[in-house]
Amino acid sequence: MAKKTEPPVWDIKREMDSHQYQEILKELGLTRAAAARFLGCSQRTSSRYWHGTLKVPPSKAMLLRAFLDSGMRPVVPPWQRRLRF
């Protein structure tokens, strides 16, 4: 008989509040700016997640929890200045 295993935490919990966002960034060693580059959002959006004025989307919450659960560290691209024409 096959043993039934529970799904990982990152696959169950799709909601994330600002306190959880802060804790996960701390555990992953990410700043708000680095998290923004990693998640593909603006630094302002990352700050809004941090302060709780904007809910963290489920896809981004699951990604952060998956990295935390697996023990991997995210590779964050370096900051580059955008040229505006």
N, C-alpha and C positions, 0 to 999 in steps of 0.2 A: 504494500500500500504506500502510495506516495505521501511524503511528509509535506504538509501545508505550511508554507512560510508566510510571515507577515510582510507586506510591502515596506520598503524603507520609509523613514520619516518624511523625507523630502517629497515623496510621492503622495503622502496623505495630507499634510498640512500645506494648503495653498494660500492661506491668509498670512499676512505678516504686518505687525504694527511697527511703530517707529522704534520702540524699545528693542524689539527683536532684530530689526534692521541694524541698529547701533551695535548690538552684541555680536551679531554675525560678522559685521565688518571688522570689529575689534579682534575676533578670533581668527579671521582670515588675514589680518594685518593690512587691511585696506583703508585708505582715507576716503573721504566723500568724493574727492576728485578722481582718485584711482577707480573707485567703484563706478563712477559715471562712465569713464572710458571703457571699463570692462563690460558694463551692461549696455553700452551703446546709447546712453542718454546724455542730456546736458548736465553740467555741474549743478545748475539751479534745480533741476528735477531731482537729482540725488539729495540735495539739501532739503527739498520738500519731503522726500521720504524720511529723512533723518528727523525732521521736526514734526512730522505727523500731519502736515497740511495736505498731503497727497498720499493715497493708498499705494502700496507697492503692488504692481501687477502680479498675478499668480505665476506667470512664466518666469519673471525675474526672481521671485521668492523661491520658486522651486530650483532654479539654477544655483542660487547662493546656498541653499540647504544641501543640494547634491554635492557641491564642492566641499562643504563642511563635513558631510557624512562620509565622503570617500577619502578624506584626508589629503586631497590634492590642494595645491595652492594655485590660484588663478594667475595666468600670465597677462599682465596689464601692458598694453602698448604705451610707449612714451608719449608725453604731451607734445603736440606739434602745433605751431601757430598756423592758423588758417589765413590764407591770403584772400583778401576781398578785392574784387575788381569793380 
